[in-house]
Amino acid sequence: MRVALYKEIAYNYIMDHLKEYVKEWMEFHKSERDCSNESEEETFEIVMEDVISSVSDYNFHDYGKALEKEEG
């Protein structure tokens, strides 16, 4: 039960950060290009493609650099 609760808390924490990340990228995307011909959903889909690409391209080297920054 404790493990399940921990996983739920961790999931909610990660999802809250993802929502903020997507929100920031939506705002940035709209500020950098004309989205007047797109629906909010279309803009969201474009942003999510970028987010998914960023996650897919993230590798162990990037992870190691992030850890070094935290420690240093």
C-alpha positions as CSV (number, residue, x, y, z in Angstrom):
1,M,0.0,0.0,0.0
2,R,2.8,2.4,0.9
3,V,4.6,1.7,-2.4
4,A,1.4,2.3,-4.3
5,L,0.8,5.6,-2.5
6,Y,4.4,6.7,-3.1
7,K,4.1,5.9,-6.9
8,E,0.8,7.8,-7.0
9,I,2.4,10.8,-5.3
10,A,5.5,10.6,-7.6
11,Y,3.2,10.3,-10.7
12,N,1.2,13.4,-9.6
13,Y,4.4,15.3,-9.0
14,I,5.8,14.5,-12.4
15,M,2.5,15.2,-14.1
16,D,2.2,18.6,-12.4
17,H,5.7,19.5,-13.7
18,L,4.9,18.2,-17.2
19,K,1.7,20.4,-17.3
20,E,3.8,23.4,-16.3
21,Y,6.4,22.6,-18.9
22,V,3.8,22.2,-21.7
23,K,2.1,25.4,-20.6
24,E,5.4,27.3,-20.8
25,W,6.1,25.8,-24.2
26,M,2.6,26.7,-25.4
27,E,3.2,30.3,-24.4
28,F,6.7,30.4,-26.0
29,H,5.4,28.7,-29.2
30,K,2.6,31.3,-29.5
31,S,5.1,34.2,-28.9
32,E,7.5,32.9,-31.6
33,R,5.1,32.2,-34.4
34,D,1.7,33.1,-35.8
35,C,-0.8,30.6,-34.5
36,S,-3.9,32.4,-35.6
37,N,-4.8,29.8,-38.2
38,E,-4.5,27.0,-35.6
39,S,-6.9,25.8,-33.0
40,E,-5.7,25.5,-29.4
41,E,-5.7,21.8,-29.8
42,E,-3.5,22.0,-33.0
43,T,-1.0,24.2,-31.2
44,F,-1.0,21.8,-28.3
45,E,-0.3,18.8,-30.7
46,I,2.6,20.7,-32.2
47,V,4.0,21.5,-28.8
48,M,3.6,17.9,-27.6
49,E,5.5,16.7,-30.7
50,D,8.4,18.9,-29.6
51,V,8.1,17.7,-26.0
52,I,8.0,14.0,-27.0
53,S,11.0,14.6,-29.3
54,S,12.9,16.2,-26.4
55,V,12.2,13.3,-24.2
56,S,13.1,10.8,-26.9
57,D,16.4,12.5,-27.5
58,Y,17.3,12.7,-23.8
59,N,20.1,10.3,-23.1
60,F,22.4,9.0,-20.3
61,H,25.0,11.7,-21.1
62,D,22.4,14.4,-20.6
63,Y,21.3,12.7,-17.3
64,G,25.0,12.7,-16.1
65,K,25.5,16.3,-17.0
66,A,22.3,17.2,-15.0
67,L,23.6,15.3,-12.0
68,E,27.0,17.0,-12.2
69,K,25.2,20.4,-12.1
70,E,23.2,19.4,-9.0
71,E,26.4,18.2,-7.2
72,G,28.6,21.1,-8.3
